[in-house]
Amino acid sequence: QGFQYREILAAHRDAHAAGEDNLTDDAAVAERAGLEVTMIPGRPENKKLTTADDISAADAMLRRADANNLPDVRVGQGVDLHAFESGNRVILCGIEIPYDRKLKGHSDADVAMHALTDAIFGAVGESDIGQHFPPSDARWKNANSEVFLIKALSSIQSRGGLIANVDVTIIAEAPRIGPHVAKMKENLSRLLGIGVDRIAIKATTAERLGAVGRGEGIMAMATATVRLP
């Protein structure tokens, strides 16, 4: 609402002097004073605020608008487990770690990278790594698991999205993971195109519980946070 200041001020003072303090807005005050009030077409969402209930309704409308404009943030989870067999190294997050056994698998059995691949696929509702790269397909025999991770990353990029951060936990009694974490993070940083500060790799044991606790294999869990437009 807009008025000539002197006219509307005089109208307010006159209404107050007459004890008419229940007028709901400036337009009502102006009409009482005989001033011409003209309606101008507006937009329905441009609500007029008169009472406390009007303000509450406007707050609710703004909250709904904020919710509709929130960024599309997705979170995916992946889990994988591989048993040991005869060998001389294990591969975790693309890094070779000398050991007296290796992990058994159709590909290079990089259990950590497989879990992370599943987490990324999961963030956008894709099927798991076994559906994308079935062990029945000879093309993936002894394949480098980087191929799987890059495919999962492409499913994000094709949607115009990006990886916000990843978190990997490796569960094993042996070999020792800690000395190799820095190289693992650098390798994932290279593959995913994100800084090492957005990558967490942690190692723990199974406290001698279950197959992993008996040293029969290695388990990995991963979480990936993805931002989509």
N, C-alpha and C positions, 0 to 999 in steps of 0.2 A: 504494500500500500504506500502511496506517496501523496503528500499534500503540501500546499504552501505553509511554511512553518508558522507564520503569524496567524493565519486563519485557523489552523488546527489547534494551536496553543490557546487561542481565545475560546474556541469551542470547548476544549477540555476544561478550562477555568469556569466557563459558564455552567457546564454540566455539573461540575463539582460543587459550585455555589448553590445549585438547585438541589443538591443531595442525590443526584442521579449517578451513582458510582457503580451501577450494575451493567453498564453498557459493555458489550463484549469486545469491541475493537474500535479502531480509529474511524472506520467507515460508519459505524453506528453513531459515534459522537458527531461526525460531520453531518450525517443526515438529520440528527436532532437539531443541529444549528442551521439547517436549511441550505447547507452546501451541496452542490451537485456531485453525486458519486457515479462514476462510470466504470462499468465492468470491462476488463480486458481479458481475452482468452489466454489461458495458461496451460500448463501441463499437469496432469493428475498427480504425478509423483512429487510435484512442488507443493507440498502440503503447507497449509497455513497453521502456524503454531499459536494457539490461544490459551489453552488450558494445560495443566500438568499431564493429562491423558494424551494430548496431542504430542507432547514431547516424548512420552514413553513409546508411542506408536512410531515416531520418527526414528528413535533409537533402534527399535526392532527392525525397521526397514533398512537402516544402515548396516546392521549386523548381517542381515540376509545378503546384502550387496557385497559385503566383505567376504562372506563365505563363498559366494559365486566367483569371486576374483582370486581366491587362494591358489597358490601354485599347485600343480598336480605332482605331488611327491609320492612315490611308490617305494615299498620295501619288499624285498624278496629274501627267501631263506633257502639254503641248500645244505644237504647232509650227504656224505659219502663215506664208504668203508671198504678197504681193500685188505686182503690177507697177504701175508708174506709167503715167498717161495725162495728157492735157491737163487743167489745172485750176489752182486758186489756193490750195489748202490740203490738208493731210493731217490725219486725225483719229487720235489715238493715246490709248488709255485714256480716251476720251471728250472729250479736249481738242483743240481746233482749233489747228493750227500753220500760220501763213502760209508758203506755198511756191509755187514757180512751176509745180508739178504736183500731181496728187492720185493717190490709190491707186485702182486699178480693182477693182471688185467689185460683186456683186449688191446688197449692202446698202451701208452707209456705208464698208465696207472698212477698218474699224478692226482692223488686223492684230494689234495687241497684245491687244486685248480678245478677239479670236477665239481666240488662243492660250491665254489665261487661261480662257476658257469651256471649251475642250477639256480643259484640265488639271483643272478641277473636275469635269466629266463623267467623266473618266477615273478620278478618285479613288474613285468609287463604281461603276465598271464599266459606265457608260452609253456608248451609242454617241456618235460625234463630232457636232460642230456641224452638219455637212452632212446628217446623218440627221435631226436634230431640226428644222432649218430649211433644207430643200432649196432650192437656187437656182432650181429649176423652179417654185417656188411664188411667185406674184406678190405674196403678202402681205408678203414680205420684201424687195421691191424698194425700195432706198434706206432700208431700216429702220435705226433707231438700234440699234447693237450692244448698248446697255444692256439691251435686251429679251432678248437671248441670254444675257447674263451673269446676269440675274435669274432666268431659267428654270433655268440650271445651279445657282444658289444654292438654288432651291426644291427641287431634287433632293436636296440635303444636308439642308435643314430638314425635309423630309417624313420623313426617317429619324431625326429627332431629333438631327441632328449640327450641327456648326458648323465654320467655316473657322478653322484655327489660324494659318496665314500663307500668303502668296503671294509668288512671286518671278518677276519678268518681266525678260527681256533683249531689248532692241530692237537689231537689227543693221541699220545704214544708213550710207551715205556722207553723206547729207544728207536732210532738214534737220538742224540741230543739235537734239538732244533735251534735253541737260542743263538749259537754262533753263526747261524746262516740267515737269520731273520732280516738283517739289513739288505743282503743281496736279493732276498725274496721280494722285499718291498720295492727295491729299485726295478726289478724285472716286471712286477705288476704295474708300476708307475709307467714304464715304457709301453706296455701293452694296452693299458686302459686310457692313457693320456691324461692322468691326474697326478697331482703332487703326492709325494710320499707321506705328507701330513694328512692325507685323506685315506690312508691305507693302514689298517691295524692287522698285525699278525701276532698271534699269541700261541704259546704252547703249554700244555699241561699233561699230566699223566692220568690214568684211570684208577690210580691207587690200588693196582693189582686186582681190580674187579673185572669180571667178564673176559671175553676173548681178547680185547685190547689190553686189559690188565695182565693177562697171561703172556703178552708179547706176541700174539698171533697175527697182529696186523696194526694198521693205523686208521684212525677215524678223523674226519674233518667236518667242521660246521662253518658256514659262512652266511653273512648278511650283506646285502647290497642295497644302498639307497639311491634311487633314480629320480631325476627331475625331468618331467615332460612338459611341453608347452601347453 
